[in-house]
């Protein structure tokens, strides 16, 4: 991993009328990744972006595109999102009856592969897949909407995963997403997270995108 801790700026809270400009601003301010939440209105109660937005983001930045697929039957969409320029494709264990095959397909498409856990989903469900993945994403809110309150109940899950990943002789990012801000980021860091997805804390920061990223980065540097 290029740095001990990474910030993935979630465009779910961005101004989509100025998306390219805001991604560029986040990149200049030091964001490590751009996070894209894909929702299908079935797996989660919201409908968001498709491959065309990923393709648009790829045209305006060379940062890794961290794509979180909150969809039913994600295996049917992997090629479209990989071809659009995704760097990382993360799928939910709850949505993948053939998880090994889905992870293999993501790698065959040339992307890093991630597996995602909803807040109430136990770590046991992904232990067998850990040696195959590049990233584990723990949700600290119930998926579907930006701006929700951080669920501290997930912190022991992060610690459990950090111990499990320590047994694997390969680098795996441990990412957290949901309610990450200046108050909750230190808790997630202490529990073992290495990648922090932030939406409102960056794109709706009262002093602007750069200030939001700098504030989070300062917490990771201390």
Buried (B, 14 or more C-beta within 10 A) or exposed (E): EEEEBBBBBBBBBBEEEEBEEBBBBBBEBEBBBBBBBBBBEEBBEBEBBBBEBBBBBBEBBEBBBBBBBBBBBBBEBBBBBBEBBBBBBBBBBBBBEEBEEBBEBBBEBEBBBBBBBBBEBEBEEBEEBBEBBBBBBBBBBBBBBBEBEBBEEBBEBBBBBBEBBEEEEEEBBBBBBBBBBBEBBEBBBEBBBBBBBBBBBBBBBEEBBBEBBBBBBEBBEE
